[in-house]
Amino acid sequence: MTFTTHTSDDPLFSLYTFQRKEREALTGPLVEETTQDYGGSPMSVNVHFTDILWTSYGEVDTQGTRRVRPMHSDPSNTQLQYAHALKELRRGIGCAPEKLLEDMLLHRALQQRIEARREDATEDRLIAELANPVNSLSDPKLRRALLVALRMDPQYQQRSLMERRRRYNLVLRNSPDPELRQLHVDSLRTMERRENKAIEQVARSLYRGNSYLMPAQARFNDFPSPSDTPPDVLAVEEISYTCTFSETGVLEFQDVTRWVRATSTRTSPEITVTHRYFNGNGTAGLLRLESLYGCRVTESSETKNGDLLAKIKIHKNLTPGDGIYSFGSRIHVNSSIRCTPVIVWRPRTRATRRIEFHLNFHELHAPLRAWWFIEHRELSGALEPDPSDGRHLEVLDEGRYLYRIFERDNVSPDLRYGVAWVWPE
């Protein structure tokens, strides 16, 4: 789930996190978003809650009064979380009842589908409900690979994912059926990619299958962003994110550098930012914002949900003749949750011409593989591409650093730009 607005030229940055706990999983992003009130017009904000599927759609009018109506979460982000849950579910012993309970979003989605039929959501029914979209996959390569990975095929009940893959591939190689032999792979990485493609389709099916359970007025409409920056808002021409991770894969801090310009003599030097870190219980003190250079934090407050609300003001009242101005800020993260390996940013207007991602890892917890993506949906970017696509990144400094830079010719409003990677087991 992400925190989004539809009135901002500043970026949306989402770094999804994952923590496994007994009988529940706490998931959610570190999100940074800048908003502006364009001349008193309403500002739209989506507020997400991690313990339920529902969100609220809030509008702040010119008097500052907030009006709230129910709204379903962004489908691309919901699908992304389903996909991450399925990837975790296939590990180890696979789809067992106790593991289904570890991800509350996936568990609730399956529970809603069952209860909509006026049936009790027993453990067996939960597993059967998840098996339905897997068995419905039309491509046998994908269907069989995911059934084996999730330990839903009674032939392959090995206690580890790697053992199930190896056994399945061995059976394919020795099968008397020529069609089955064609499914054999030379590398288990190919088998993993099949599973990932199947997971994407199942996640999409789960979202679509649950959409009809929501009232029509509660479904999400992804309103298009303006292609031109409003005259009273700083236009972000370039942005750079630098993330530093700990020896356990926890995000320690995130540095953001923006290169901005004024679009008119009325452009405000101040921006409002909201930093949100979902950990499922609204713990206070998760985030702290500080200025690095070229700006100062003029206001900072924390909501009861642990959100950090702040205003950042640059040191100069810019006019169009002043050209580019840069400033930097840093978010400190007080958490022990390992990050799910996806970084994504969505430019809001045509002003942006350069996007940078820099990731610094600890030598004890370096990524195995990494790749870049440009997609309409975060879910597609989070799935590892085939090596022939040429999108895998070189991991430098003995695995401790990787980067990706998107230049102007490849930057368009409302596409998702990002980097994803694979953590070690």
C-alpha positions as CSV (number, residue, x, y, z in Angstrom):
1,M,0.0,0.0,0.0
2,T,1.2,3.5,-0.7
3,F,0.3,7.0,0.3
4,T,-0.6,9.0,-2.8
5,T,-1.8,12.4,-3.8
6,H,-3.1,13.6,-7.2
7,T,-2.1,17.2,-6.9
8,S,1.7,17.1,-6.4
9,D,4.7,17.5,-8.7
10,D,7.1,16.1,-6.1
11,P,7.8,12.4,-6.1
12,L,6.3,9.4,-4.5
13,F,8.8,7.0,-3.1
14,S,7.8,3.7,-1.7
15,L,10.0,1.2,0.0
16,Y,8.0,-1.8,1.0
17,T,8.9,-3.6,4.2
18,F,8.3,-7.0,5.6
19,Q,8.5,-8.6,9.0
20,R,7.5,-12.1,9.9
21,K,5.9,-12.6,13.3
22,E,4.1,-15.5,15.0
23,R,0.6,-15.6,13.4
24,E,0.8,-12.3,11.7
25,A,3.0,-10.3,9.3
26,L,3.4,-6.6,9.5
27,T,3.9,-5.1,6.0
28,G,4.0,-1.7,4.5
29,P,6.0,1.0,2.9
30,L,8.2,3.9,3.9
31,V,6.6,6.6,1.8
32,E,7.6,10.2,1.1
33,E,5.2,12.5,-0.7
34,T,5.0,16.2,-1.2
35,T,1.7,18.0,-1.5
36,Q,0.7,21.6,-2.2
37,D,-2.7,23.4,-2.0
38,Y,-3.1,24.9,-5.4
39,G,-4.6,28.2,-4.7
40,G,-7.1,27.0,-2.2
41,S,-8.4,24.1,-4.4
42,P,-9.2,20.8,-2.7
43,M,-6.3,18.5,-2.0
44,S,-6.9,14.8,-2.4
45,V,-5.2,12.3,-0.1
46,N,-5.5,8.5,0.3
47,V,-5.1,7.2,3.8
48,H,-4.4,3.5,4.1
49,F,-4.7,1.2,7.1
50,T,-2.6,-2.0,7.1
51,D,-4.9,-4.1,9.2
52,I,-7.9,-4.0,6.9
53,L,-8.5,-3.8,3.1
54,W,-10.3,-0.5,3.4
55,T,-8.8,3.0,3.0
56,S,-10.3,6.5,3.4
57,Y,-10.4,9.2,0.8
58,G,-10.0,12.5,2.4
59,E,-10.4,16.0,1.0
60,V,-9.1,19.1,2.6
61,D,-11.1,22.2,1.7
62,T,-10.1,25.8,1.8
63,Q,-11.1,26.0,5.5
64,G,-9.0,23.0,6.4
65,T,-12.0,20.8,7.0
66,R,-11.5,17.2,6.2
67,R,-14.2,15.2,4.6
68,V,-13.8,11.4,4.4
69,R,-15.6,8.7,2.3
70,P,-14.7,5.0,2.0
71,M,-12.4,4.0,-0.8
72,H,-10.6,0.9,-1.9
73,S,-6.8,0.8,-2.0
74,D,-4.8,1.3,-5.3
75,P,-5.1,-1.9,-7.2
76,S,-1.5,-1.9,-8.3
77,N,-0.3,-1.7,-4.7
78,T,-2.8,-4.3,-3.5
79,Q,-1.7,-6.7,-6.2
80,L,1.9,-6.0,-5.3
81,Q,1.3,-7.0,-1.7
82,Y,-0.5,-10.1,-2.7
83,A,2.5,-11.0,-4.9
84,H,4.9,-10.5,-2.0
85,A,2.8,-12.6,0.3
86,L,2.7,-15.4,-2.3
87,K,6.5,-15.3,-2.7
88,E,6.9,-15.6,1.1
89,L,4.3,-18.4,1.2
90,R,6.2,-20.6,-1.2
91,R,9.3,-20.6,1.0
92,G,10.1,-23.5,3.4
93,I,7.1,-25.8,3.9
94,G,4.9,-23.9,1.5
95,C,1.2,-23.2,1.9
96,A,0.5,-24.4,5.4
97,P,-2.4,-22.9,7.5
98,E,0.0,-21.3,10.0
99,K,1.8,-19.6,7.2
100,L,-1.3,-18.2,5.6
101,L,-2.0,-16.5,8.9
102,E,1.3,-14.7,8.7
103,D,0.1,-12.3,6.1
104,M,-3.1,-10.5,7.2
105,L,-3.8,-8.9,3.8
106,L,-3.8,-12.2,1.9
107,H,-5.6,-14.1,4.7
108,R,-8.3,-11.4,4.8
109,A,-8.8,-11.5,1.0
110,L,-9.3,-15.3,1.1
111,Q,-11.5,-15.0,4.1
112,Q,-13.8,-12.4,2.4
113,R,-14.2,-14.6,-0.7
114,I,-15.3,-17.6,1.5
115,E,-17.6,-15.6,3.7
116,A,-19.2,-14.0,0.7
117,R,-20.6,-17.5,0.0
118,R,-21.9,-17.7,3.6
119,E,-19.3,-20.4,4.5
120,D,-17.0,-20.6,7.5
121,A,-13.4,-19.7,6.6
122,T,-11.8,-22.9,8.0
123,E,-8.1,-23.7,7.4
124,D,-8.9,-26.2,4.7
125,R,-11.2,-23.8,2.9
126,L,-8.6,-21.0,3.0
127,I,-6.0,-23.2,1.3
128,A,-8.6,-24.4,-1.2
129,E,-9.6,-20.8,-2.0
130,L,-6.0,-19.9,-2.8
131,A,-5.6,-23.1,-4.9
132,N,-8.5,-22.0,-7.1
133,P,-6.8,-19.2,-9.0
134,V,-3.6,-21.2,-9.2
135,N,-5.4,-24.1,-10.8
136,S,-7.2,-21.7,-13.2
137,L,-3.9,-20.6,-14.8
138,S,-4.1,-21.5,-18.5
139,D,-0.4,-22.0,-19.1
140,P,0.6,-25.5,-17.7
141,K,4.2,-24.4,-17.3
142,L,3.2,-21.6,-14.9
143,R,0.4,-23.6,-13.2
144,R,2.4,-26.6,-12.4
145,A,5.5,-24.7,-11.3
146,L,3.5,-22.6,-8.8
147,L,1.5,-25.6,-7.4
148,V,4.8,-27.4,-6.7
149,A,6.4,-24.2,-5.2
150,L,3.4,-23.7,-2.8
151,R,3.4,-27.4,-1.9
152,M,-0.1,-27.8,-3.3
153,D,0.8,-30.7,-5.5
154,P,0.6,-33.9,-3.4
155,Q,3.4,-35.4,-5.4
156,Y,5.9,-32.9,-4.2
157,Q,5.7,-32.6,-0.4
158,Q,9.4,-31.9,0.3
159,R,10.0,-29.5,3.2
160,S,12.0,-26.9,1.4
161,L,11.3,-25.0,-1.8
162,M,14.6,-25.9,-3.4
163,E,14.0,-29.6,-2.8
164,R,10.5,-29.4,-4.4
165,R,11.9,-27.6,-7.4
166,R,14.7,-30.1,-7.9
167,R,12.4,-33.1,-7.5
168,Y,9.8,-31.6,-9.9
169,N,12.5,-30.9,-12.5
170,L,13.9,-34.4,-12.2
171,V,10.5,-35.9,-12.8
172,L,10.1,-33.7,-15.9
173,R,13.4,-34.7,-17.3
174,N,12.7,-38.5,-16.9
175,S,9.0,-38.4,-17.9
176,P,8.0,-40.7,-20.7
177,D,5.5,-38.0,-21.8
178,P,7.3,-35.7,-24.4
179,E,5.1,-32.8,-23.5
180,L,6.2,-33.0,-19.9
181,R,9.9,-33.4,-20.9
182,Q,9.6,-30.1,-22.7
183,L,8.9,-28.4,-19.4
184,H,12.3,-29.5,-18.0
185,V,14.7,-26.6,-17.4
186,D,18.5,-26.4,-17.3
187,S,18.5,-23.9,-14.5
188,L,16.2,-23.7,-11.5
189,R,16.3,-19.9,-12.0
190,T,14.0,-20.5,-15.0
191,M,11.6,-22.4,-12.8
192,E,11.6,-19.5,-10.3
193,R,10.8,-17.1,-13.2
194,R,7.8,-19.3,-14.1
195,E,6.6,-19.2,-10.5
196,N,7.0,-15.4,-10.5
197,K,4.9,-15.0,-13.7
198,A,2.3,-17.3,-12.2
199,I,2.3,-15.3,-9.0
200,E,1.6,-12.1,-10.9
201,Q,-1.4,-13.6,-12.6
202,V,-2.7,-15.1,-9.3
203,A,-2.3,-11.8,-7.5
204,R,-4.2,-10.0,-10.3
205,S,-6.9,-12.7,-10.0
206,L,-7.2,-12.2,-6.3
207,Y,-7.6,-8.5,-6.6
208,R,-10.2,-8.7,-9.3
209,G,-12.0,-11.5,-7.5
210,N,-12.3,-9.3,-4.4
211,S,-13.3,-6.2,-6.2
212,Y,-16.9,-7.3,-6.5
213,L,-17.1,-7.6,-2.8
214,M,-16.5,-3.8,-2.4
215,P,-19.4,-1.3,-2.9
216,A,-19.2,0.4,-6.3
217,Q,-18.6,3.8,-4.7
218,A,-15.6,2.4,-2.8
219,R,-13.6,1.2,-5.8
220,F,-10.4,3.1,-6.7
221,N,-10.2,5.5,-9.6
222,D,-6.6,6.4,-10.4
223,F,-7.1,10.0,-11.5
224,P,-4.5,11.2,-14.1
225,S,-1.9,13.6,-12.9
226,P,-1.5,17.0,-14.5
227,S,1.2,17.0,-17.1
228,D,2.2,20.6,-16.4
229,T,3.4,22.0,-13.1
230,P,1.0,24.6,-11.5
231,P,2.5,28.1,-11.4
232,D,2.7,28.3,-7.6
233,V,4.4,24.9,-7.1
234,L,8.2,24.1,-7.3
235,A,8.8,21.9,-10.4
236,V,11.1,19.0,-9.6
237,E,13.5,18.6,-12.6
238,E,15.7,16.0,-11.0
239,I,15.6,13.8,-8.0
240,S,18.0,11.4,-6.4
241,Y,17.4,8.8,-3.7
242,T,20.2,7.2,-1.7
243,C,19.2,4.4,0.7
244,T,21.5,2.8,3.3
245,F,20.7,-0.6,4.6
246,S,21.9,-2.4,7.7
247,E,23.5,-5.9,8.1
248,T,20.0,-7.4,8.4
249,G,18.5,-5.6,5.4
250,V,16.8,-2.9,7.5
251,L,16.6,0.6,5.9
252,E,18.6,2.9,8.2
253,F,18.1,6.2,6.4
254,Q,17.1,7.7,3.1
255,D,18.6,10.8,1.6
256,V,16.6,12.8,-1.0
257,T,18.2,15.5,-3.2
258,R,15.8,17.6,-5.3
259,W,16.7,20.0,-8.1
260,V,13.8,22.4,-8.5
261,R,12.9,25.5,-10.4
262,A,10.2,28.1,-10.2
263,T,7.4,28.1,-12.8
264,S,6.3,31.7,-12.1
265,T,6.9,34.6,-9.8
266,R,4.2,33.2,-7.6
267,T,6.0,29.9,-6.9
268,S,6.1,29.1,-3.2
269,P,9.4,28.3,-1.5
270,E,7.7,25.9,0.8
271,I,6.6,22.3,0.3
272,T,4.6,20.0,2.6
273,V,5.7,16.4,2.9
274,T,4.2,13.4,4.6
275,H,6.4,10.5,5.5
276,R,4.6,7.3,6.4
277,Y,6.0,4.0,7.7
278,F,3.4,1.2,8.0
279,N,4.2,-1.3,10.7
280,G,0.7,-2.4,11.6
281,N,0.4,-0.9,15.1
282,G,1.0,2.9,14.8
283,T,4.2,2.9,16.7
284,A,5.4,6.4,17.4
285,G,8.9,7.6,16.8
286,L,9.6,5.6,13.6
287,L,10.6,8.5,11.4
288,R,12.6,11.6,11.9
289,L,13.2,14.2,9.2
290,E,16.2,16.6,9.0
291,S,17.5,19.0,6.5
292,L,20.9,18.4,5.0
293,Y,21.5,21.6,2.9
294,G,19.6,24.3,1.0
295,C,16.5,24.1,3.2
296,R,15.1,23.9,6.7
297,V,12.3,21.9,8.3
298,T,9.9,24.6,9.4
299,E,7.3,22.3,10.9
300,S,7.2,18.7,12.0
301,S,4.5,16.7,13.8
302,E,3.5,13.1,14.3
303,T,0.1,11.6,14.0
304,K,-1.3,8.9,16.3
305,N,-0.6,6.4,13.4
306,G,3.1,7.2,13.5
307,D,3.0,9.4,10.3
308,L,5.5,12.3,10.1
309,L,4.0,15.5,8.7
310,A,6.5,18.3,7.9
311,K,7.0,21.5,5.9
312,I,10.3,22.1,4.2
313,K,11.3,25.6,3.0
314,I,14.2,26.3,0.7
315,H,16.4,29.3,1.4
316,K,15.5,31.3,-1.6
317,N,12.3,32.7,-3.1
318,L,12.9,31.5,-6.6
319,T,11.8,33.1,-9.9
320,P,11.9,31.6,-13.3
321,G,15.1,33.6,-14.0
322,D,17.0,32.0,-11.1
323,G,17.3,28.6,-12.8
324,I,17.9,25.4,-10.9
325,Y,18.1,25.2,-7.1
326,S,19.0,22.0,-5.2
327,F,18.4,21.0,-1.6
328,G,18.6,17.8,0.4
329,S,16.9,16.1,3.3
330,R,17.2,12.9,5.2
331,I,14.7,10.5,6.8
332,H,16.0,8.4,9.7
333,V,14.1,5.2,10.3
334,N,13.9,3.6,13.7
335,S,12.8,0.1,12.8
336,S,14.0,-3.6,12.9
337,I,11.9,-4.6,9.8
338,R,13.8,-6.0,6.8
339,C,12.7,-4.2,3.7
340,T,10.9,-6.0,0.9
341,P,13.3,-5.2,-2.0
342,V,11.4,-2.8,-4.2
343,I,12.0,1.0,-4.7
344,V,9.6,2.9,-6.9
345,W,9.0,6.5,-7.8
346,R,6.3,8.0,-10.0
347,P,6.9,11.4,-11.6
348,R,3.8,13.6,-11.6
349,T,4.5,16.1,-14.5
350,R,6.6,16.5,-17.6
351,A,9.1,18.7,-15.6
352,T,11.2,15.7,-14.4
353,R,14.1,14.8,-16.6
354,R,16.3,12.7,-14.4
355,I,15.7,10.1,-11.7
356,E,18.5,8.5,-9.7
357,F,18.5,5.5,-7.3
358,H,21.6,4.7,-5.2
359,L,21.5,1.7,-2.9
360,N,24.2,1.0,-0.3
361,F,24.1,-2.4,1.3
362,H,26.0,-4.0,4.2
363,E,28.5,-6.7,3.2
364,L,26.7,-9.2,5.4
365,H,23.4,-8.7,3.7
366,A,24.1,-7.9,0.0
367,P,21.6,-8.5,-2.8
368,L,21.9,-11.6,-4.9
369,R,20.5,-10.0,-8.1
370,A,19.0,-6.7,-9.0
371,W,17.2,-5.2,-12.0
372,W,15.5,-1.9,-13.0
373,F,12.0,-1.4,-14.4
374,I,9.7,1.1,-16.0
375,E,6.1,-0.1,-15.6
376,H,2.5,1.1,-15.3
377,R,2.2,-1.1,-12.2
378,E,4.7,-1.7,-9.3
379,L,3.7,-5.4,-9.4
380,S,5.2,-5.9,-12.8
381,G,8.5,-4.2,-11.9
382,A,8.9,-6.3,-8.7
383,L,9.0,-9.6,-10.7
384,E,12.4,-10.6,-11.9
385,P,12.9,-10.3,-15.7
386,D,14.5,-12.9,-18.0
387,P,18.3,-12.2,-18.4
388,S,17.7,-11.8,-22.1
389,D,15.7,-8.6,-21.3
390,G,19.0,-6.8,-20.4
391,R,17.6,-5.2,-17.3
392,H,19.7,-6.8,-14.6
393,L,22.0,-4.4,-12.8
394,E,25.7,-4.9,-12.0
395,V,26.2,-5.0,-8.2
396,L,29.4,-3.2,-7.5
397,D,31.9,-2.9,-4.6
398,E,31.7,-6.6,-3.8
399,G,27.9,-6.5,-3.6
400,R,27.5,-3.4,-1.5
401,Y,26.4,-0.8,-4.1
402,L,24.1,-0.6,-7.1
403,Y,22.5,2.3,-8.9
404,R,20.2,3.2,-11.8
405,I,19.8,6.5,-13.5
406,F,16.8,7.3,-15.8
407,E,17.4,10.1,-18.2
408,R,14.9,12.5,-19.8
409,D,14.1,10.6,-23.0
410,N,12.9,7.7,-20.8
411,V,11.0,9.7,-18.2
412,S,7.2,10.2,-18.6
413,P,4.5,11.2,-16.1
414,D,2.6,8.5,-14.3
415,L,4.9,5.6,-15.2
416,R,6.6,3.8,-12.3
417,Y,10.4,3.9,-12.3
418,G,12.3,1.7,-9.9
419,V,14.8,-0.9,-8.8
420,A,14.1,-4.3,-7.3
421,W,16.4,-7.0,-6.0
422,V,16.6,-10.4,-4.4
423,W,17.7,-10.7,-0.7
424,P,19.8,-13.7,0.4
425,E,17.8,-16.3,2.2
